[in-house]
Amino acid sequence: MFAMTLVWVLVGAAILVTTAAVVSGPPAARGAATGAALVVIFFGFGALVLQVIARVMPALALLVALLTYTLQVLGIGLAFVLLRRSGMLGDVLDPTWLSASMLALTVVWLIGHVRAASTARIPAFDPVSEPSSEQGPSAS
């Protein structure tokens, strides 16, 4: 599930970075690449944490998903504050391409996860086991 979503995000990132470089130059390409890196880092880390928790402690998966999402939003906000305070936005990174790439790739990430979750073969019930031959014939 995670791998295909990551592939689609990386393909989208390559398209965005190339388009930004051709249309607006190097600062735009760096902005698009930085936005792509932020999406991959934050959403990738969240997806990996959630997969591990879902396997180890399935009962906590929803709580961890909500906490992870909250931390992702806070982390991305903090990254923007740090980029703004560093003076990189505008001179080194084009903020328009950074934001556009983050928005576009976040949508790609979410579509990939929704598709993967909706097509996953997850049993909704425990499989019925065949009666063992050790019990002998049942009395009717």
C-alpha positions as CSV (number, residue, x, y, z in Angstrom):
1,M,0.0,0.0,0.0
2,F,2.7,2.4,1.0
3,A,5.0,1.6,-1.9
4,M,2.6,2.4,-4.7
5,T,1.5,5.6,-3.1
6,L,5.2,6.6,-2.7
7,V,5.8,5.8,-6.4
8,W,2.9,8.0,-7.6
9,V,4.1,10.9,-5.3
10,L,7.6,10.6,-6.7
11,V,6.3,10.6,-10.3
12,G,4.2,13.7,-9.5
13,A,7.2,15.3,-7.8
14,A,9.4,14.7,-10.9
15,I,6.7,16.3,-13.1
16,L,6.3,19.3,-10.8
17,V,10.0,19.9,-10.4
18,T,10.6,19.7,-14.2
19,T,7.6,22.0,-14.9
20,A,8.7,24.5,-12.3
21,A,12.3,24.5,-13.7
22,V,11.1,25.1,-17.3
23,V,8.4,27.6,-16.5
24,S,9.9,29.7,-13.7
25,G,13.6,28.8,-13.2
26,P,15.8,27.3,-10.5
27,P,14.1,28.8,-7.4
28,A,10.8,27.4,-8.5
29,A,12.3,24.0,-9.1
30,R,13.9,24.1,-5.6
31,G,10.6,25.2,-4.1
32,A,8.8,22.3,-5.8
33,A,11.5,19.8,-4.7
34,T,11.3,21.1,-1.1
35,G,7.6,20.7,-1.1
36,A,7.8,17.2,-2.4
37,A,10.4,16.3,0.2
38,L,8.2,17.7,3.0
39,V,5.2,15.6,1.8
40,V,7.3,12.4,1.4
41,I,9.0,12.9,4.8
42,F,5.9,13.8,6.9
43,F,3.4,11.6,5.2
44,G,5.8,8.7,4.7
45,F,6.8,8.8,8.4
46,G,3.2,8.8,9.4
47,A,2.3,5.9,7.2
48,L,5.2,3.8,8.4
49,V,4.4,4.5,12.0
50,L,0.7,3.6,11.5
51,Q,1.6,0.4,9.7
52,V,3.8,-0.8,12.5
53,I,1.2,0.1,15.2
54,A,-1.6,-1.5,13.2
55,R,0.4,-4.8,13.1
56,V,1.6,-4.7,16.7
57,M,-1.4,-3.2,18.5
58,P,-4.4,-3.0,16.2
59,A,-6.6,-1.6,19.0
60,L,-4.5,1.6,19.1
61,A,-4.4,2.2,15.3
62,L,-7.2,4.8,15.2
63,L,-5.7,6.8,18.2
64,V,-2.2,6.7,16.6
65,A,-3.7,7.7,13.2
66,L,-5.3,10.8,14.8
67,L,-2.2,11.6,16.7
68,T,0.1,11.1,13.7
69,Y,-2.1,13.4,11.6
70,T,-2.0,16.1,14.2
71,L,1.8,15.8,14.4
72,Q,2.0,15.9,10.6
73,V,0.1,19.2,10.4
74,L,2.1,20.7,13.2
75,G,5.4,19.5,11.7
76,I,4.5,21.0,8.3
77,G,3.5,24.2,9.9
78,L,6.8,24.3,11.8
79,A,8.7,23.6,8.6
80,F,7.1,26.6,7.0
81,V,7.8,28.8,10.0
82,L,11.5,27.7,9.9
83,L,11.7,28.3,6.1
84,R,10.2,31.7,6.5
85,R,12.5,32.7,9.4
86,S,15.6,31.4,7.5
87,G,15.0,33.8,4.7
88,M,15.0,31.0,2.1
89,L,11.4,31.7,0.9
90,G,11.5,34.1,-1.9
91,D,15.3,34.2,-2.6
92,V,16.2,30.5,-2.7
93,L,12.8,28.8,-2.8
94,D,9.8,30.0,-4.7
95,P,6.9,29.9,-2.1
96,T,4.2,29.6,-4.7
97,W,5.8,26.4,-6.2
98,L,6.5,25.1,-2.8
99,S,2.9,25.5,-1.7
100,A,1.5,24.2,-5.0
101,S,3.7,21.2,-5.0
102,M,2.7,20.4,-1.4
103,L,-1.0,20.7,-2.2
104,A,-0.8,18.7,-5.4
105,L,1.3,15.9,-3.9
106,T,-0.8,15.7,-0.7
107,V,-3.8,15.1,-2.9
108,V,-1.9,12.4,-4.8
109,W,-0.8,10.9,-1.5
110,L,-4.4,10.8,-0.2
111,I,-5.9,9.4,-3.4
112,G,-3.2,6.7,-3.3
113,H,-4.0,5.8,0.2
114,V,-7.8,5.8,-0.3
115,R,-7.4,3.6,-3.4
116,A,-5.0,1.2,-1.6
117,A,-7.4,1.0,1.4
118,S,-10.5,0.4,-0.8
119,T,-8.8,-2.3,-2.9
120,A,-7.1,-4.1,0.0
121,R,-8.3,-7.6,0.7
122,I,-8.9,-7.4,4.4
123,P,-11.2,-10.1,5.8
124,A,-14.1,-8.6,7.7
125,F,-14.5,-11.8,9.8
126,D,-12.5,-14.8,10.9
127,P,-12.5,-17.6,8.4
128,V,-14.6,-20.6,9.4
129,S,-12.5,-23.6,10.2
130,E,-13.5,-27.0,9.2
131,P,-14.5,-29.3,12.0
132,S,-11.7,-31.6,13.0
133,S,-11.9,-35.3,12.5
134,E,-10.8,-35.9,16.1
135,Q,-14.3,-35.1,17.4
136,G,-15.8,-38.0,15.7
137,P,-19.3,-38.2,14.1
138,S,-21.8,-35.8,15.6
139,A,-24.9,-37.2,17.2
140,S,-28.0,-36.2,15.4
